[in-house]
Amino acid sequence: MSAMATEHRTPTRLAVQRVAALLGLVGGTLGLLAGLVELTAGPSIRSWVGNKQDTTRLGLATLLLAAIALAAAIVLARHPDALAPRRLGLAVCLALPGLIGFTTVGRLWYLPGTLLVTAAVLVAADLRRDIRDVAAAVDREWTTILTVALASLYIFLGATALGLAGTLGMLGGACVLALIAVRHTIPAPLAIGLLVLAALPFAALTWWSVATPLIALLLIGFGQFAIRPRLDKRIRS
């Protein structure tokens, strides 16, 4: 289905997107509340926050995840008729925080996480009708998709690690996601330098493991290609 065809969507399909946006808005808002509760009262209700010891760090991570999902839901609410590539990105931004949040805040995430994942499924299910546009977007942006997945994994591993290493892991993953979001506004050399700076500290503090150094190398390797193309396109124009 062509891009022009996706612009003419039936009322039923638009209604599904609006329902998904509503679920995302409620889920993201409840997720922010869950993060605030964990941040402020986590030590007093450890059974509700997954018996986590570092509720401050994980509370901040939960707030970050909820904010990403809420931002995606707001965009979906404003543009329920967006083209397939954008809806694919929004589905990812709803699904990944929704899933990762279950590891950061325990029971308090049951409802917001379920709402966010359900919203992502509704958006993704509708994409089946625009499979050609989705396939073209994946072929064009596969390095970006892989970089986002690796950065989300960094956040997850950071949430499970202790002390400074865990904090740097979550911050590093969040910084990579931010770089992807603003990649068309900053010079490529600066973006790549920030990418390296975001990826290396967590890997350096957990050098004894196999996973984090490998993920850091993959982040830098694929991330630079995810950052460069759009910047180069802007410069040529």
C-alpha positions as CSV (number, residue, x, y, z in Angstrom):
1,M,0.0,0.0,0.0
2,S,1.4,3.4,-1.0
3,A,2.0,6.3,1.3
4,M,-0.9,8.1,-0.4
5,A,-3.2,5.3,0.4
6,T,-2.3,5.4,4.1
7,E,-3.4,9.0,4.3
8,H,-7.0,7.9,3.5
9,R,-7.9,5.8,6.5
10,T,-11.4,4.6,7.5
11,P,-13.1,6.0,10.6
12,T,-12.8,2.6,12.2
13,R,-9.1,2.6,11.8
14,L,-8.8,6.1,13.1
15,A,-10.9,5.1,16.1
16,V,-8.5,2.2,16.9
17,Q,-5.6,4.7,16.9
18,R,-7.5,7.0,19.2
19,V,-8.3,4.2,21.6
20,A,-4.6,3.2,21.6
21,A,-3.6,6.9,22.2
22,L,-6.1,7.1,25.1
23,L,-4.6,3.9,26.7
24,G,-1.1,5.2,26.2
25,L,-2.0,8.6,27.8
26,V,-3.6,6.8,30.8
27,G,-0.8,4.3,31.0
28,G,2.0,6.9,30.7
29,T,0.3,9.1,33.4
30,L,-0.1,6.2,35.8
31,G,3.5,5.2,35.0
32,L,4.7,8.7,36.1
33,L,2.7,8.3,39.3
34,A,4.2,4.9,39.9
35,G,7.7,6.4,39.4
36,L,7.0,9.2,41.9
37,V,5.7,6.8,44.5
38,E,8.7,4.6,44.1
39,L,11.0,7.6,44.3
40,T,9.4,9.1,47.4
41,A,7.9,6.1,49.3
42,G,9.7,3.1,47.8
43,P,11.6,2.0,51.0
44,S,8.3,1.9,52.9
45,I,6.4,-0.3,50.3
46,R,9.1,-2.6,49.0
47,S,6.7,-5.4,48.2
48,W,4.9,-3.0,45.8
49,V,8.1,-2.0,44.0
50,G,9.5,-5.4,43.4
51,N,11.5,-5.5,46.6
52,K,14.0,-3.2,45.0
53,Q,16.8,-1.8,47.2
54,D,17.8,1.2,45.2
55,T,14.3,2.8,44.8
56,T,15.8,6.2,44.1
57,R,17.6,5.2,41.0
58,L,14.9,2.9,39.8
59,G,12.2,5.5,40.5
60,L,14.1,7.9,38.2
61,A,14.3,5.2,35.6
62,T,10.6,4.5,35.9
63,L,9.9,8.2,35.4
64,L,12.0,8.3,32.3
65,L,10.3,5.3,30.8
66,A,6.8,6.6,31.6
67,A,7.8,10.0,30.1
68,I,8.9,8.4,26.8
69,A,5.7,6.4,26.6
70,L,3.5,9.4,27.4
71,A,5.3,11.5,24.8
72,A,4.6,8.8,22.2
73,A,0.9,8.7,23.3
74,I,0.6,12.4,22.9
75,V,2.0,12.3,19.4
76,L,-0.4,9.5,18.5
77,A,-3.4,11.4,20.0
78,R,-2.5,14.5,17.8
79,H,-1.8,12.5,14.7
80,P,-3.9,9.3,14.6
81,D,-3.7,9.4,10.8
82,A,0.1,9.4,10.7
83,L,1.8,7.4,8.1
84,A,3.0,3.8,8.8
85,P,6.6,4.6,9.5
86,R,5.8,7.1,12.3
87,R,3.2,4.7,13.8
88,L,5.8,2.0,13.8
89,G,8.1,4.2,15.8
90,L,5.3,5.2,18.2
91,A,4.4,1.5,18.8
92,V,8.0,0.8,19.7
93,C,8.1,3.9,22.1
94,L,4.9,2.5,23.8
95,A,6.0,-1.1,23.9
96,L,9.6,-0.9,25.1
97,P,8.9,1.3,28.2
98,G,5.8,-0.7,28.9
99,L,7.8,-3.9,29.0
100,I,11.0,-2.6,30.7
101,G,8.9,-0.9,33.4
102,F,7.9,-4.3,34.8
103,T,11.6,-4.7,35.9
104,T,11.9,-1.3,37.6
105,V,8.8,-0.9,39.8
106,G,7.1,-4.2,40.4
107,R,3.4,-4.3,41.2
108,L,2.9,-0.6,40.7
109,W,3.6,-1.1,37.0
110,Y,1.1,-3.8,36.5
111,L,-1.7,-1.5,35.3
112,P,0.3,1.2,33.5
113,G,2.5,-1.5,31.8
114,T,-0.5,-3.5,30.7
115,L,-2.1,-0.3,29.2
116,L,1.0,0.7,27.4
117,V,1.6,-2.8,25.9
118,T,-2.0,-3.0,24.9
119,A,-1.8,0.4,23.2
120,A,1.4,-0.7,21.3
121,V,-0.4,-3.9,20.2
122,L,-3.3,-2.0,18.8
123,V,-1.0,0.3,16.8
124,A,1.1,-2.6,15.6
125,A,-2.0,-4.6,14.6
126,D,-3.2,-1.8,12.4
127,L,0.2,-1.7,10.6
128,R,-0.6,-5.0,9.0
129,R,-2.7,-3.1,6.5
130,D,0.3,-1.0,5.5
131,I,2.9,-3.7,5.3
132,R,4.7,-2.3,2.3
133,D,5.3,1.1,3.9
134,V,6.4,-0.7,7.1
135,A,8.8,-2.9,5.2
136,A,10.2,0.1,3.4
137,A,10.7,2.0,6.7
138,V,12.4,-1.0,8.3
139,D,14.7,-1.4,5.3
140,R,15.5,2.3,5.4
141,E,15.9,2.7,9.2
142,W,17.1,-0.7,10.3
143,T,20.2,0.7,12.0
144,T,18.0,3.2,13.9
145,I,15.7,0.4,15.0
146,L,18.6,-1.8,16.1
147,T,20.2,1.2,18.0
148,V,17.0,1.9,19.8
149,A,16.7,-1.8,20.8
150,L,20.3,-1.9,22.1
151,A,19.8,1.4,24.0
152,S,16.7,0.0,25.6
153,L,18.6,-3.1,26.6
154,Y,21.3,-0.9,28.2
155,I,18.6,0.8,30.3
156,F,17.3,-2.7,31.3
157,L,20.7,-3.9,32.3
158,G,21.4,-0.7,34.1
159,A,18.2,-1.2,36.1
160,T,19.3,-4.6,37.2
161,A,22.9,-3.5,38.1
162,L,23.8,-2.0,41.4
163,G,25.5,1.3,42.4
164,L,27.2,3.7,40.0
165,A,27.4,1.2,37.2
166,G,23.6,0.8,37.1
167,T,23.1,4.5,37.1
168,L,25.5,5.0,34.2
169,G,23.9,2.1,32.3
170,M,20.4,3.7,32.5
171,L,21.8,7.2,31.7
172,G,23.8,5.9,28.8
173,G,20.8,4.2,27.3
174,A,18.6,7.2,27.8
175,C,21.3,9.5,26.2
176,V,21.4,7.3,23.1
177,L,17.7,7.4,22.7
178,A,17.8,11.2,23.1
179,L,20.5,11.4,20.4
180,I,18.4,9.4,18.0
181,A,15.5,11.8,18.7
182,V,17.6,15.0,18.0
183,R,19.9,13.5,15.4
184,H,18.8,16.0,12.7
185,T,19.6,19.1,14.9
186,I,23.2,18.6,15.9
187,P,26.5,18.1,13.9
188,A,27.4,14.5,13.2
189,P,30.8,14.6,14.8
190,L,29.4,15.9,18.1
191,A,26.6,13.3,18.0
192,I,29.0,10.5,17.5
193,G,31.2,11.8,20.3
194,L,28.2,11.9,22.6
195,L,27.3,8.4,21.5
196,V,30.7,7.1,22.5
197,L,30.5,9.0,25.8
198,A,27.1,7.5,26.6
199,A,28.1,3.9,25.7
200,L,31.5,3.5,27.3
201,P,31.2,4.2,31.0
202,F,28.8,1.4,31.8
203,A,30.9,-1.1,29.8
204,A,34.1,0.1,31.5
205,L,32.6,-0.5,35.0
206,T,31.3,-3.9,34.0
207,W,34.3,-5.0,31.9
208,W,34.4,-8.4,33.5
209,S,31.0,-9.3,31.8
210,V,30.6,-10.2,28.2
211,A,27.3,-8.6,27.5
212,T,27.8,-4.9,28.3
213,P,31.1,-4.4,26.5
214,L,29.6,-6.2,23.5
215,I,26.5,-4.1,23.6
216,A,28.6,-0.9,23.9
217,L,30.6,-1.8,20.8
218,L,27.3,-2.6,18.9
219,L,25.8,0.7,20.1
220,I,28.8,2.7,18.8
221,G,29.0,0.6,15.6
222,F,25.4,0.8,14.5
223,G,24.6,4.0,16.3
224,Q,26.9,6.1,14.2
225,F,25.2,5.0,11.0
226,A,21.8,5.6,12.6
227,I,22.9,9.2,13.4
228,R,24.7,10.1,10.2
229,P,22.3,9.6,7.3
230,R,19.6,12.1,8.3
231,L,22.2,14.7,9.3
232,D,24.0,14.3,6.0
233,K,20.7,14.6,4.2
234,R,20.0,17.9,6.0
235,I,23.5,19.2,5.2
236,R,23.1,18.4,1.5
237,S,19.7,20.1,1.3
